[in-house]
Amino acid sequence: MPSFVPLPELLVPAGSLEKLRIALRYRADAVYLGGSAFNLRAGSSGLGWRELGRALDLARACNVRIYYCLNAFAAEGDLGPVREVLARLRQYPLDGVIVADPGVFHLTRQELPDIRIHVSTQANTGNSAAVAFWRELGAARVNLAREMNLREIRAVAAAVPGMELEVFVHGAMCLAISGRCSLSAYLNARSANRGQCTQPCRFHYRPVAMSLEEQLRPGEILWEVLEQEKFSAFFSPRDLCLVKYLPWLCRNRIAALKIEGRMRSGAYVALVCDVYRSALENMAQADIRPDLYLRELRGSLRRAMDTGFFLSGAPATASRRWDSLGTMPMVGQVTEKIGEEQWLVKVLDQWDASRPVELVLPGLRRPIIAPKAYRLENQLGESLSLAHPGVRAVLRLEQPGCAPDTFIRQVSNRGH
């Protein structure tokens, strides 16, 4: 990667104060978060006002930017409460506010005239004229529609030089256009466009028969549900993964690479942030290693991944797909140091202390710890051979780099 091409900002979700600390630990450039309303994640409690102040203190200490989400589509009755939220935000030195609704954009310009406004992907901005429209209104950055392919992204970037463009590179894809879905409102009276999505596309359904060909592609199964499964999530899209295409995004001067996942686990935030940060650093040294990044992601994440709409002209059945291996579960998270070579850990998955573990350290450092090199105890100091999810345990371990918010993976006795 030529030195004159700037690296884009790595923008990571922070659905809670704990996940913010994890994003900082794994070296995000910026985070996006929300409060208790109007942030398109009603299933996440978001950060209260006191927590937001604490989040800003933590982020400033690490030179990390914070963007506040107000990207729900407001009804008429919401305008007063939106103004109240904006008035409260005046006392917080945010780096930007993310909006989608033109009315919320207008109110933000009125109430916070000096704040940077980023246009959410929910606005479905898919062409250079739409980007120019938002720029003329005062937007500092536009998150492009997720349905765009690489040729369209390149054309928009060339047509609006100097405008900051943001692209989603990893995480859940939506069944609807840019997340503007009516399924949840129809089935459960909870609107996705107001942050209340119940994700019907992720539900499991039982078909009468489901093995479909499309008329112009005879002999090719386009949609299929395995016969032996009583219920299947066949509407559920695969996760997006563009880690192999970071050089292309940099060459086309995309300003920010966004990771989806404010409602995902802290382990997800840690792993994905670490992979993409490491990939960007490797790329700057002309040493990008996509097979390593994909192996990391596939080993711990649950869903299969593909390139979404990014690859120009690729039909759904031909897009690049990487199935989840699911072979290395995250079993623990270090929460605090409680003594010399002693750490309090939160157990996330069944932890077999007779097997080796691997520390997930920033920079894709993955030291493997043999069973004899660590000891797992309950808080009474008694040895544990097996720890179950939800319990707190004490880990006795001497390992440079271990710190609070470090994650631990179980590995097989055969290693990788």
SVG drawing of the C-alpha trace seen along z (x, -y; Angstrom):
<svg xmlns="http://www.w3.org/2000/svg" viewBox="-49 -26 55 62">
<polyline fill="none" stroke="black" stroke-width="0.4" points="0.0,0.0 1.6,-3.3 2.4,-5.5 0.4,-8.5 -2.9,-6.6 -4.3,-7.2 -5.7,-4.3 -9.4,-4.6 -11.0,-4.9 -12.0,-1.6 -15.4,-2.3 -16.6,0.3 -19.9,0.8 -20.2,0.1 -23.6,1.2 -22.6,0.8 -19.8,-0.7 -18.2,2.8 -18.1,3.1 -16.7,-0.3 -13.8,0.7 -13.3,3.8 -13.3,1.7 -10.6,-0.4 -8.6,2.6 -8.6,4.0 -7.7,0.6 -10.7,-0.9 -10.2,-4.3 -13.8,-5.3 -16.9,-3.8 -20.6,-4.4 -23.2,-4.1 -26.6,-5.3 -28.8,-6.1 -32.1,-4.7 -34.1,-5.9 -34.0,-6.8 -30.9,-4.7 -32.4,-1.8 -31.4,0.7 -34.3,0.8 -33.2,4.3 -30.0,2.7 -30.4,0.5 -27.7,-1.8 -25.8,-4.2 -27.4,-6.5 -26.2,-10.1 -23.8,-9.4 -22.4,-6.4 -22.0,-8.6 -19.9,-11.0 -17.7,-8.1 -17.5,-6.7 -16.2,-10.1 -13.6,-10.1 -12.4,-6.6 -12.3,-7.3 -10.5,-10.7 -7.8,-8.9 -7.2,-6.6 -7.6,-9.3 -10.7,-7.5 -13.7,-9.3 -17.3,-8.7 -20.4,-9.1 -23.9,-9.1 -26.7,-7.4 -30.0,-9.1 -30.8,-7.2 -34.4,-6.0 -37.1,-7.4 -39.2,-9.7 -43.0,-9.9 -44.6,-13.3 -45.0,-12.6 -41.2,-11.9 -40.1,-15.4 -40.3,-16.8 -38.4,-14.0 -35.8,-14.2 -35.3,-17.9 -34.9,-17.0 -32.2,-14.4 -30.4,-16.9 -30.5,-19.6 -29.0,-17.1 -26.2,-16.3 -25.0,-19.9 -23.0,-19.2 -21.2,-16.2 -18.2,-16.8 -19.2,-14.2 -17.3,-13.8 -20.5,-13.4 -24.1,-12.4 -25.5,-9.7 -28.9,-10.4 -31.1,-9.0 -34.4,-10.9 -34.4,-14.2 -36.4,-15.7 -34.0,-14.6 -31.2,-15.9 -32.9,-19.3 -33.4,-19.4 -29.8,-18.4 -28.6,-21.3 -30.8,-23.6 -29.9,-22.3 -26.3,-21.4 -25.1,-23.7 -21.4,-22.9 -21.6,-19.1 -20.5,-16.8 -23.5,-14.9 -23.0,-11.5 -25.8,-10.1 -26.8,-6.6 -27.0,-3.7 -30.7,-3.7 -31.0,-6.7 -30.2,-4.4 -27.8,-6.7 -26.9,-4.9 -25.6,-7.5 -23.5,-10.6 -26.4,-13.0 -27.8,-11.8 -24.4,-12.2 -24.2,-15.8 -27.6,-16.5 -26.6,-15.5 -23.3,-17.5 -25.2,-20.6 -27.4,-20.2 -24.2,-20.1 -23.5,-16.4 -19.8,-15.7 -20.0,-12.0 -22.3,-9.6 -22.6,-5.8 -23.4,-4.3 -26.2,-1.9 -25.2,1.7 -26.7,2.8 -24.0,1.1 -21.4,3.1 -17.7,2.1 -18.2,0.4 -21.0,-1.8 -18.9,-2.7 -16.0,-3.6 -18.1,-5.8 -19.6,-7.6 -16.2,-8.2 -14.9,-9.6 -17.9,-11.9 -17.8,-13.5 -14.1,-14.0 -13.4,-15.3 -16.6,-14.0 -16.2,-11.4 -17.7,-8.1 -18.3,-5.2 -18.8,-1.6 -20.0,1.4 -17.3,4.1 -18.5,6.7 -21.5,8.0 -25.2,8.8 -26.9,8.1 -30.6,7.2 -33.2,8.9 -34.7,5.5 -33.2,2.5 -30.7,0.8 -32.5,2.2 -35.9,0.5 -38.0,3.5 -41.7,4.0 -41.7,7.6 -41.3,6.9 -44.0,4.3 -46.3,6.6 -45.8,9.7 -45.2,8.2 -46.3,4.5 -42.7,3.4 -41.2,1.2 -37.6,1.9 -37.4,-1.8 -38.0,-3.0 -35.4,-0.7 -37.8,2.1 -36.9,4.9 -37.6,8.4 -35.6,9.8 -38.3,12.1 -35.7,12.9 -33.7,14.7 -36.7,16.8 -36.9,20.5 -39.6,21.6 -41.0,25.1 -41.7,25.4 -44.0,27.8 -41.5,28.2 -38.6,26.0 -36.2,26.8 -36.5,24.1 -35.1,23.5 -35.4,20.1 -36.9,20.2 -33.8,18.9 -31.4,21.1 -32.8,24.6 -31.0,27.4 -29.5,24.9 -31.0,24.9 -31.3,21.3 -33.1,21.8 -33.0,24.9 -34.0,26.1 -32.4,29.3 -35.0,32.0 -33.9,33.4 -34.5,30.0 -37.9,29.4 -37.3,25.6 -34.7,23.6 -33.8,19.9 -33.9,19.9 -34.7,16.2 -31.6,15.2 -28.8,13.6 -25.2,14.5 -22.9,12.0 -21.0,9.6 -17.2,9.9 -15.0,7.7 -11.7,8.2 -10.1,9.5 -11.0,6.2 -9.5,3.7 -6.8,2.7 -9.5,1.9 -11.4,-0.2 -8.2,-2.1 -7.3,-2.8 -10.7,-4.3 -10.2,-6.5 -13.2,-5.3 -12.9,-7.3 -14.3,-4.8 -14.8,-1.1 -17.8,-0.2 -18.4,3.0 -22.0,3.9 -23.0,5.3 -24.1,3.1 -26.2,6.0 -23.5,8.6 -21.3,10.0 -18.2,8.4 -16.3,11.4 -17.5,10.6 -16.4,6.9 -12.9,8.0 -12.3,10.6 -13.6,8.6 -12.0,5.4 -8.7,7.2 -8.8,8.8 -9.6,5.7 -7.2,3.5 -4.4,6.0 -5.3,6.3 -5.1,2.5 -1.7,2.5 -0.5,5.4 -1.7,3.7 0.3,0.6 3.3,2.8 2.3,4.5 1.9,7.8 -1.9,8.5 -2.8,12.1 -6.5,12.7 -6.4,16.5 -5.2,15.8 -8.0,13.2 -10.7,15.5 -9.4,18.4 -9.7,16.2 -13.2,15.1 -14.5,18.5 -13.1,20.2 -15.1,18.3 -18.2,16.7 -21.5,18.5 -22.8,17.6 -21.5,18.1 -20.0,15.0 -20.0,13.8 -19.3,10.6 -22.9,9.5 -23.6,7.1 -20.0,6.0 -18.8,8.2 -20.1,6.6 -22.6,8.8 -22.1,11.9 -25.4,13.8 -26.3,14.9 -25.2,18.5 -21.8,17.5 -20.7,14.9 -17.8,15.7 -18.9,17.7 -17.1,18.8 -18.9,21.1 -18.4,20.8 -16.0,23.5 -17.2,22.9 -14.3,24.9 -12.7,22.5 -15.4,21.1 -14.6,18.1 -14.7,19.5 -13.7,16.6 -13.2,12.9 -10.7,11.4 -12.5,8.8 -9.9,7.6 -6.5,8.4 -7.0,9.5 -3.4,10.5 0.0,11.5 -0.7,13.7 -4.3,13.9 -7.2,12.8 -11.0,12.7 -12.7,14.1 -16.2,14.3 -16.9,17.8 -18.7,17.5 -18.9,21.1 -18.1,24.5 -14.4,24.4 -12.6,27.7 -9.4,27.0 -7.8,30.2 -7.5,28.6 -5.2,25.8 -6.5,22.3 -5.5,19.4 -5.3,15.8 -6.8,13.4 -4.4,10.5 -4.4,7.4 -2.4,7.7 -3.5,11.2 -1.2,12.5 -2.5,15.9 -0.3,17.5 -1.4,21.0 -1.4,21.9 -1.0,25.6 -3.2,27.1 -0.2,27.4 0.6,23.7 -2.7,22.3 -5.1,23.1 -8.8,22.5 -10.3,22.0 -13.6,21.0 -13.5,18.0 -12.8,20.1 -9.5,21.2 -10.6,24.7 -9.5,26.2 -12.0,26.4 -11.8,29.1 -14.8,27.7 -16.4,24.2 -19.9,23.4 -21.2,20.3 -22.2,17.5 -20.0,18.2 -17.0,16.2 -13.7,18.0 -10.1,17.2 -7.5,17.8 -3.9,18.3 -1.7,17.5 1.6,15.8 1.5,14.4 2.7,11.0 0.0,9.0 -2.9,10.4 -5.1,7.5 -8.7,6.8 -11.0,7.3 -8.7,10.0 -10.7,12.9 -9.8,16.6 -10.5,19.3 -10.6,23.1 -8.5,25.0 -8.3,28.7 -5.4,30.8 -4.4,31.0 -4.0,27.2 -5.3,25.5"/>
</svg>
